[in-house]
Amino acid sequence: MREESASYEAVMSRRGEIISRALGLDYSRFEQGPMAFDYEGMMEKTGYSLEEVRSIQREAGVGYTPLLELRNITQLVRSIAPPGKGARIFVKDEAANPSGSFKARRAALSVYEAQRKGYAGVIAATSGNYGAAVASQACMRGLDCIIVQELFDSRMVGQPEIMEKGRKCEAYGAEVVQLTVGPELFYMMLHLLEETDYFNASLYTPYGIAGIETLGYEVAEQVRERCDQDPDVVVVTHAGGGNLTGTARGLRKAGAEDTRIVGASVDLSGLHMASDEDFNRKSFTTGHTGFGVPFATWPDRADVPRNAARALRYMDRYVLLHQGEVFYVTELLAVLEGLERGPAGNTSLAAAFALAKEMEEDEILVVQETEYTGAGKHPTAQLTFAQENGVEVRRGDPRDNVPGERIVIPEAPEQIAVRDFSVDRMRKSLIRNAVRQAEVQEVGSREVEFLCQETGRGREYVTGVLQELEVSIQD
């Protein structure tokens, strides 16, 4: 046990030192200005080529998951689409990974790095599938593992989906620390890192993102092998941004430059993710706007100094769905394709169902992940829990859905539709947040170029937004 004070204020004041020691990575070397940092340099600092990452993952039974064509769902889409419309829908079945989700790819590289650097154990703060992935990989490599979860509201009522994931972590031998919703999550992670000297297996390190690049690369490889072309669209469930970032980078490394990247989230607007009152009324613990918008527009709100997940560098379109539509498609996947899978991947599948109706029959649309399902992750458990927390559940028009109040499950597949959320609006928010966090009134060419990379837009666009914010530009 270290002698430093364990008070909230004292631990938070040491966050930079704690994180640096727990990663063996000096983020300060990448800083280039008040806003700018060397993103690609940070990613290259992992020291692993894509082929080396694939080898590490293969050794742990991760990756090389099947690409499945959803022929029956595609046929259903074409039956309700205009003539000539209805893209072929494929899904990358990431539930085939050891822990049951794509996050095994993130964990495989992070845990390997922890072992290589001589750490005795790993810690991750996550209420999602990543905890099980880290626990599984730590078990394989003989490292200790602690997973910190935000599970309860103030009544000590826990989310069934998060409880399910906690049970899975424990099955792999991890210690699970469960907390109530609030600011103590990050504090507890820092405190444990300092107390144990374990590796910080954060979702948002370069290792976590580089691990997902293999997923995008495999999607390109497999579609080319099956269809002799690149995928036209890849749909990614969007939460913290790592899934989208890593997949897009992998596609680019495979040369699939023209593949369009669409992020998809469940619309939970009106619910505050840190609210004790809202915590158990949201029904979705990931893949929703409560993560999707804030993390895209301010990536460095994460638990590391510089987040390697930066979705707006790669996102072409962002679409939202209602809760009931995802529950409907979850059942659709089971009864039409014989695949029972969990809610996160079914968010992007629900989006794909709607998007395929807009696309030509000879186009290829890929849903890039599935996840395992289980007792607490099953729609029955989630909908029962919603009703127990005062949320109405009924069939009808999904447009009548009200997050935290009413979940409306469609009566027919024709009712499934996406709503666009302005990517341009998010780009402007990112620039505004960057200016505010840096507390600058003047920027130079390096800062402008960095913002161009962050938003995927040209200098004229960025300088125009900066001028609207009354920030002067110095050449």
Secondary structure, 3 states (H helix, E strand, C coil): CCCCCCCHHHHHHCHHHHHHHHHCCCHHHHECCCCCECHHHHHHCCCCCHHHHHHHHHHCCCCCCCEEECHHHHHHHHHHCCCCECCEEEEECHHHCCCCCCHHHHHHHHHHHHHHCCCCEEEEECCCHHHHHHHHHHHHHCCEEEEEEEEECCCCCECHHHHHHHHHHHHCCCEEEEEECCCHHHHHHHHHHHHHCCEECCCCCHHHHHHHHHHHHHHHHHHHHHHCCCCCEEEEECCCCHHHHHHHHHHHHCCCCCCEEEEEEECCCCCCCCCHHHHCCCCCCCCEHHHHHHHHHCHHHCCCCCCCCCHHHCCCEEEEECHHHHHHHHHHHHHHHCCCCCHHHHHHHHHHHHHHCCCECCCEEEECCCCCCCHHHCHHHHHHHHHHCCCEEEEECHHHCECCCEEEEECCHHHCCCEECCHHHHHHHHHHHHHHHHCCCEEEHHHHHHHHHHHCCCHHHHHHHHHHCCCEEEC
